Amino acid sequence: MKRSDGLGINDVALWEKVTRQTAPLPKAQRAHQRILEAGKMPMATKPATPPKTAQKAMPPKPHGQPTRPIAGNADAVSPQVDIHHKARRRLGRGRLEIEARLDLHGMTAAQAKAALMGFIAHCAAQNMTWVLVITGKGVAGQGVLRRELPLWCAQPPLAQQIVEFGPAGPAHGGGGATYMRLRKIRG
């Protein structure tokens, strides 16, 4: 005879027998097991770290600082290609406000680039800080707009207006969207 949940009497009896014969894991092992099940750590119990003698002391790079000059303009700099993890977390949780959004779905590359340039110029003129640009992921994650967006952002005039950009959090479209922090206009 089957119950309403699809389990038979034998299934229930077997489950009860198994649960009586098992004991809970100690607290430390439960936490480790959750990490393994989440896929955040390989099956090894401890990640390998290089010996301290092999580690080089490198000064931390201030985040949000430009990485290199833009070709042809010694004073201009390209935007940082990744957003600081604290800012990304605050954006994803809604603690930093996204002041404007642009959805490029269904546009050709030329239309999307023109729309992006107009959008960034407008948002910069309004002295906005954080904007979201939605490209979509494309077929099998190989979308043209998704691939081209970082190239457009690294070229003038967008490079002078964008401080940093990077993939959006899952709440805002994940890899199919990009957060951008715009440069404030002084004056």
C-alpha positions as CSV (number, residue, x, y, z in Angstrom):
1,M,0.0,0.0,0.0
2,K,1.3,3.4,-0.9
3,R,1.0,6.6,1.2
4,S,0.1,10.0,-0.3
5,D,3.8,10.9,-0.5
6,G,4.5,7.9,-2.7
7,L,6.4,5.9,-0.1
8,G,5.3,2.3,0.7
9,I,5.2,0.7,4.2
10,N,8.5,-1.0,3.5
11,D,10.2,2.3,2.5
12,V,9.1,3.9,5.8
13,A,10.2,0.9,7.8
14,L,13.6,0.9,6.1
15,W,14.1,4.6,6.7
16,E,13.3,4.3,10.4
17,K,15.8,1.4,10.7
18,V,18.5,3.5,9.1
19,T,17.8,6.6,11.2
20,R,17.9,4.5,14.4
21,Q,21.4,3.1,13.5
22,T,23.0,6.4,12.7
23,A,24.4,9.1,15.0
24,P,24.9,12.8,14.1
25,L,28.3,14.0,13.1
26,P,30.3,16.1,15.5
27,K,29.8,19.9,15.0
28,A,33.2,20.4,13.2
29,Q,32.5,17.6,10.8
30,R,29.0,18.9,10.0
31,A,30.5,22.3,9.0
32,H,33.1,20.6,6.9
33,Q,30.5,18.4,5.3
34,R,28.3,21.4,4.4
35,I,31.3,23.1,2.7
36,L,32.1,20.0,0.7
37,E,28.4,19.6,-0.3
38,A,28.3,23.2,-1.4
39,G,31.3,22.6,-3.7
40,K,33.4,25.3,-2.1
41,M,36.3,23.2,-1.2
42,P,37.9,20.1,-2.8
43,M,37.8,16.8,-1.0
44,A,41.1,17.4,0.7
45,T,40.7,18.5,4.3
46,K,43.0,21.5,4.1
47,P,44.0,23.6,1.1
48,A,47.7,23.5,0.4
49,T,49.6,26.8,1.0
50,P,53.0,27.5,-0.2
51,P,55.8,27.9,2.4
52,K,56.2,31.4,3.8
53,T,59.7,31.6,2.3
54,A,58.2,31.3,-1.2
55,Q,55.6,34.0,-0.7
56,K,56.6,37.5,-1.9
57,A,55.5,40.5,0.1
58,M,53.7,42.7,-2.5
59,P,52.1,46.0,-1.5
60,P,48.4,45.9,-1.9
61,K,47.1,47.8,-4.9
62,P,44.6,50.5,-3.8
63,H,41.3,49.3,-5.3
64,G,39.5,51.5,-7.7
65,Q,42.7,53.0,-9.0
66,P,43.2,52.9,-12.7
67,T,45.5,50.1,-14.0
68,R,47.2,51.7,-17.0
69,P,47.1,54.8,-19.2
70,I,44.8,54.8,-22.2
71,A,46.6,54.6,-25.5
72,G,47.1,58.0,-27.1
73,N,46.2,60.0,-24.0
74,A,48.9,60.1,-21.2
75,D,46.6,61.8,-18.7
76,A,43.6,59.5,-19.2
77,V,43.4,56.1,-17.5
78,S,41.4,53.0,-18.2
79,P,38.9,51.8,-15.6
80,Q,39.5,49.1,-13.1
81,V,38.3,45.8,-14.5
82,D,37.0,44.3,-11.3
83,I,34.8,45.8,-8.6
84,H,36.0,45.7,-5.0
85,H,34.4,42.7,-3.3
86,K,32.8,44.8,-0.5
87,A,31.1,47.1,-3.0
88,R,29.9,44.1,-5.1
89,R,28.5,42.5,-1.9
90,R,26.7,45.7,-0.9
91,L,25.3,46.2,-4.4
92,G,24.1,42.6,-4.5
93,R,22.3,43.0,-1.1
94,G,20.8,46.3,-2.0
95,R,22.8,48.3,0.4
96,L,24.3,50.4,-2.4
97,E,21.7,51.9,-4.7
98,I,21.8,51.3,-8.4
99,E,20.8,54.6,-9.8
100,A,20.1,53.6,-13.4
101,R,19.8,50.5,-15.6
102,L,20.3,49.9,-19.3
103,D,19.0,46.7,-21.0
104,L,20.8,45.9,-24.3
105,H,18.9,42.7,-25.1
106,G,17.9,42.4,-28.7
107,M,20.3,45.1,-30.0
108,T,23.1,44.7,-32.5
109,A,26.6,45.4,-31.4
110,A,26.6,48.8,-33.1
111,Q,23.2,49.8,-31.6
112,A,24.3,48.5,-28.1
113,K,27.6,50.5,-28.2
114,A,25.7,53.7,-29.2
115,A,23.1,53.1,-26.5
116,L,25.8,52.5,-23.9
117,M,27.8,55.6,-24.8
118,G,24.6,57.7,-24.6
119,F,23.6,56.1,-21.3
120,I,27.0,56.5,-19.6
121,A,27.2,60.1,-20.8
122,H,23.7,60.9,-19.5
123,C,24.4,59.2,-16.1
124,A,27.8,60.9,-15.7
125,A,26.2,64.3,-16.4
126,Q,23.6,63.5,-13.7
127,N,26.5,62.7,-11.4
128,M,25.3,59.1,-10.8
129,T,27.7,56.7,-9.2
130,W,26.4,53.1,-9.7
131,V,24.7,51.9,-12.8
132,L,23.7,48.4,-14.1
133,V,24.1,47.4,-17.8
134,I,22.3,44.2,-18.8
135,T,23.7,42.4,-21.8
136,G,22.4,38.9,-21.3
137,K,24.5,35.8,-21.5
138,G,23.9,34.9,-25.1
139,V,23.8,31.4,-26.5
140,A,25.8,29.1,-24.3
141,G,27.2,32.1,-22.4
142,Q,29.0,33.3,-25.6
143,G,27.0,36.5,-26.2
144,V,28.5,39.2,-28.5
145,L,27.4,42.0,-26.2
146,R,28.7,40.3,-23.1
147,R,32.1,39.8,-24.8
148,E,32.3,43.3,-26.3
149,L,31.2,45.3,-23.3
150,P,34.6,45.2,-21.4
151,L,36.4,46.3,-24.6
152,W,34.0,49.3,-25.1
153,C,34.5,50.3,-21.4
154,A,38.3,50.3,-21.8
155,Q,38.3,52.7,-24.8
156,P,37.7,56.4,-24.9
157,P,35.3,58.1,-24.2
158,L,33.8,55.5,-21.9
159,A,37.1,54.8,-20.2
160,Q,37.3,58.4,-18.9
161,Q,33.8,58.1,-17.4
162,I,34.0,54.7,-15.8
163,V,36.1,54.1,-12.6
164,E,35.5,50.3,-12.4
165,F,33.2,47.6,-13.7
166,G,32.5,44.0,-13.1
167,P,29.9,41.2,-13.2
168,A,26.7,41.8,-11.3
169,G,25.5,39.7,-8.4
170,P,22.9,37.0,-8.9
171,A,20.1,39.3,-7.8
172,H,20.9,41.6,-10.7
173,G,21.5,39.1,-13.5
174,G,24.9,37.6,-12.6
175,G,27.2,37.1,-15.6
176,G,24.6,38.6,-17.9
177,A,24.8,42.0,-16.3
178,T,27.6,44.4,-15.3
179,Y,27.9,46.9,-12.4
180,M,29.7,50.1,-13.3
181,R,30.9,52.9,-11.0
182,L,31.1,56.2,-12.8
183,R,33.6,59.0,-12.2
184,K,32.2,62.0,-10.4
185,I,32.3,65.3,-12.2
186,R,34.1,67.9,-10.2
187,G,33.1,71.5,-10.2
